[in-house]
């Protein structure tokens, strides 16, 4: 049963309870939900409050209106809720170690996919990125951080899994708070990281999955140490 909405946070409370109803199976995908008046009575709030909550649910693709029929739980509502919760979780303060563990898993897998799928032109593209990163390292006065993540971003794109690209981008965003420390790196440390990029590329070109995975794992762990992000 639904509870009267908390008067201090009516809109958020209604939204939360409806999401929980879908997650817990009280309302199933494809099921028609009660009208505004009925919901307002259940939650003991105004119809305007219900209208705002339903509008938000519609934007999130949790519900859908069918002209002449009413409002229904979307067929992919559970998937949309899971995606929303993942995004919220990543935006909270999560453990750096958790982020690094997931990053290692994804980065090493992208190496395997790249070995299977990368064309000669794509490998040349990665080679050009490494040269760009080396040049960046020779001019640490630059303020842009974009070139530093480019090798890993392009590698993930070449791997050909769009979901992996999105996950890695999300993880890197959470680690970006530490990225400013790159500006304080000695040039020899920076060159060492670029040498590792070059070695990874060489192993991908030689289609050596065992060594490529090991080097990528060691590289990500080394980056963690360099950035001093340990907890």
PLY file of the C-alpha trace (Angstrom):
ply
format ascii 1.0
element vertex 231
property float x
property float y
property float z
element edge 230
property int vertex1
property int vertex2
end_header
0.00 0.00 0.00
1.08 3.56 -0.67
1.65 5.90 2.27
0.62 9.55 2.49
3.42 11.56 0.94
5.84 13.36 3.23
4.55 16.93 3.30
8.03 18.50 3.21
9.03 16.75 -0.01
5.77 15.87 -1.73
6.99 15.64 -5.29
10.15 13.64 -4.49
8.29 11.33 -2.13
5.58 10.47 -4.67
8.21 9.88 -7.34
10.25 7.63 -5.05
7.27 5.54 -3.99
6.14 4.97 -7.58
9.65 3.91 -8.59
9.75 1.49 -5.67
6.34 0.09 -6.70
7.73 -0.72 -10.14
10.97 -2.17 -8.76
9.12 -4.36 -6.26
6.67 -5.68 -8.83
3.53 -4.06 -7.45
3.24 -2.34 -10.81
4.55 -4.36 -13.74
5.76 -3.27 -17.18
2.79 -2.79 -19.48
0.36 -2.37 -16.57
-2.08 0.55 -16.53
-1.75 2.82 -13.50
-4.56 4.71 -11.74
-5.57 8.17 -12.91
-4.44 11.43 -11.33
-7.43 11.75 -9.01
-7.06 8.22 -7.69
-3.33 8.68 -7.14
-3.88 12.01 -5.41
-6.25 10.31 -2.98
-3.82 7.43 -2.35
-0.90 9.75 -1.64
-3.09 12.44 -0.02
-1.60 15.20 -2.16
-2.94 17.57 -4.80
-3.49 16.51 -8.38
-0.89 19.09 -9.41
1.71 17.27 -7.31
0.78 13.97 -8.97
0.91 15.64 -12.36
4.47 16.85 -11.72
5.59 13.41 -10.55
4.05 11.74 -13.60
5.69 14.29 -15.86
9.07 13.40 -14.38
8.36 9.68 -14.77
7.44 10.26 -18.40
10.71 12.12 -19.03
12.56 9.19 -17.46
10.64 6.81 -19.76
9.21 4.96 -16.76
5.61 5.58 -17.85
3.94 6.29 -21.17
0.61 7.85 -22.03
-1.56 6.08 -24.60
-4.20 8.37 -26.12
-7.67 7.22 -25.24
-6.39 4.42 -22.99
-4.59 5.97 -20.04
-1.09 5.85 -18.59
0.96 2.65 -18.49
4.25 1.44 -17.04
6.76 1.32 -19.92
7.88 -2.08 -21.12
11.51 -1.19 -20.37
10.75 0.63 -17.09
12.94 -1.66 -14.98
15.89 -1.11 -17.33
15.37 2.66 -17.16
15.27 2.56 -13.36
18.47 0.51 -13.21
20.23 2.98 -15.53
19.05 5.88 -13.40
20.30 4.26 -10.21
23.68 3.51 -11.79
24.06 7.13 -12.86
23.14 8.34 -9.37
25.55 5.89 -7.77
28.41 7.08 -9.97
27.62 10.69 -9.08
27.93 9.90 -5.38
31.27 9.51 -3.59
32.23 5.97 -4.48
35.38 4.15 -3.51
38.36 4.91 -5.73
39.35 1.27 -5.40
35.92 0.20 -6.70
36.27 2.53 -9.65
39.77 1.29 -10.43
38.71 -2.37 -10.23
35.91 -1.77 -12.72
38.20 0.28 -14.91
40.81 -2.50 -15.01
38.12 -5.01 -15.97
36.83 -2.81 -18.80
40.20 -1.55 -20.06
41.64 -5.07 -20.32
38.53 -6.28 -22.12
38.72 -3.42 -24.61
42.28 -4.51 -25.39
41.02 -8.00 -26.26
38.26 -6.59 -28.46
40.72 -4.25 -30.17
43.02 -7.18 -30.95
40.11 -8.94 -32.61
38.61 -5.94 -34.40
41.09 -3.10 -34.97
41.97 -2.27 -38.57
45.38 -1.01 -39.70
43.94 2.49 -40.12
42.60 2.46 -36.57
45.97 1.37 -35.22
47.57 4.27 -37.10
45.03 6.54 -35.45
46.15 5.31 -32.02
49.77 5.89 -32.98
48.96 9.50 -33.84
47.21 9.91 -30.48
50.32 8.75 -28.64
52.43 11.34 -30.48
49.88 13.98 -29.54
50.09 12.92 -25.89
53.89 13.04 -25.97
53.74 16.59 -27.27
51.33 17.46 -24.49
53.83 16.14 -21.97
56.51 18.42 -23.37
54.34 21.43 -22.62
52.87 20.93 -19.15
51.68 24.53 -19.10
48.65 23.52 -21.18
45.45 23.61 -19.20
43.39 21.20 -21.33
43.14 17.67 -19.92
41.53 16.20 -23.04
44.65 14.72 -24.71
45.46 12.64 -21.65
42.38 10.46 -21.79
42.28 10.32 -25.57
44.29 7.12 -26.03
42.00 5.15 -23.72
38.86 6.73 -25.17
39.82 6.00 -28.77
40.91 2.47 -27.84
37.48 1.82 -26.32
35.79 3.15 -29.46
37.93 0.91 -31.66
36.96 -2.04 -29.45
33.48 -1.54 -30.85
31.32 -1.81 -27.72
29.32 1.38 -27.19
28.22 0.38 -23.68
31.83 -0.15 -22.58
32.65 3.32 -23.94
29.87 4.87 -21.85
30.89 3.03 -18.69
34.53 4.02 -19.09
33.60 7.64 -19.75
31.50 7.68 -16.57
34.30 6.17 -14.52
36.86 8.61 -15.90
34.60 11.53 -15.05
34.57 10.37 -11.44
38.37 10.15 -11.46
38.81 13.53 -13.14
39.08 15.29 -9.78
42.52 13.71 -9.52
43.56 14.59 -13.08
44.97 18.00 -12.15
47.91 16.14 -10.62
49.10 15.37 -14.12
50.16 19.00 -14.33
52.75 18.33 -11.62
54.23 15.20 -13.20
57.94 15.19 -14.02
58.51 14.80 -17.75
60.24 11.43 -17.31
57.17 10.06 -15.47
54.93 11.35 -18.22
57.16 9.80 -20.87
56.98 6.51 -18.97
53.19 6.50 -19.23
53.41 7.28 -22.94
55.89 4.43 -23.40
53.30 2.12 -21.85
50.69 3.38 -24.31
53.12 2.63 -27.10
53.78 -0.87 -25.76
50.05 -1.56 -25.50
49.60 -0.45 -29.10
52.51 -2.64 -30.23
51.04 -5.69 -28.51
47.63 -5.01 -30.06
49.30 -4.70 -33.47
51.06 -8.03 -32.91
47.76 -9.55 -31.75
49.24 -10.73 -28.46
46.29 -10.89 -26.02
48.12 -12.34 -23.01
50.86 -9.71 -22.86
48.53 -6.88 -23.91
46.11 -7.57 -21.06
48.93 -7.76 -18.51
50.52 -4.52 -19.68
47.17 -2.70 -19.67
46.39 -3.89 -16.14
49.84 -2.83 -14.92
49.42 0.51 -16.72
46.12 1.36 -15.03
47.53 0.38 -11.62
50.60 2.52 -12.30
48.39 5.49 -13.15
46.62 5.01 -9.82
49.95 5.12 -8.00
51.16 8.13 -9.97
48.00 10.05 -9.15
48.25 8.99 -5.52
44.54 8.14 -5.44
44.89 5.30 -2.96
42.47 5.40 -0.07
0 1
1 2
2 3
3 4
4 5
5 6
6 7
7 8
8 9
9 10
10 11
11 12
12 13
13 14
14 15
15 16
16 17
17 18
18 19
19 20
20 21
21 22
22 23
23 24
24 25
25 26
26 27
27 28
28 29
29 30
30 31
31 32
32 33
33 34
34 35
35 36
36 37
37 38
38 39
39 40
40 41
41 42
42 43
43 44
44 45
45 46
46 47
47 48
48 49
49 50
50 51
51 52
52 53
53 54
54 55
55 56
56 57
57 58
58 59
59 60
60 61
61 62
62 63
63 64
64 65
65 66
66 67
67 68
68 69
69 70
70 71
71 72
72 73
73 74
74 75
75 76
76 77
77 78
78 79
79 80
80 81
81 82
82 83
83 84
84 85
85 86
86 87
87 88
88 89
89 90
90 91
91 92
92 93
93 94
94 95
95 96
96 97
97 98
98 99
99 100
100 101
101 102
102 103
103 104
104 105
105 106
106 107
107 108
108 109
109 110
110 111
111 112
112 113
113 114
114 115
115 116
116 117
117 118
118 119
119 120
120 121
121 122
122 123
123 124
124 125
125 126
126 127
127 128
128 129
129 130
130 131
131 132
132 133
133 134
134 135
135 136
136 137
137 138
138 139
139 140
140 141
141 142
142 143
143 144
144 145
145 146
146 147
147 148
148 149
149 150
150 151
151 152
152 153
153 154
154 155
155 156
156 157
157 158
158 159
159 160
160 161
161 162
162 163
163 164
164 165
165 166
166 167
167 168
168 169
169 170
170 171
171 172
172 173
173 174
174 175
175 176
176 177
177 178
178 179
179 180
180 181
181 182
182 183
183 184
184 185
185 186
186 187
187 188
188 189
189 190
190 191
191 192
192 193
193 194
194 195
195 196
196 197
197 198
198 199
199 200
200 201
201 202
202 203
203 204
204 205
205 206
206 207
207 208
208 209
209 210
210 211
211 212
212 213
213 214
214 215
215 216
216 217
217 218
218 219
219 220
220 221
221 222
222 223
223 224
224 225
225 226
226 227
227 228
228 229
229 230
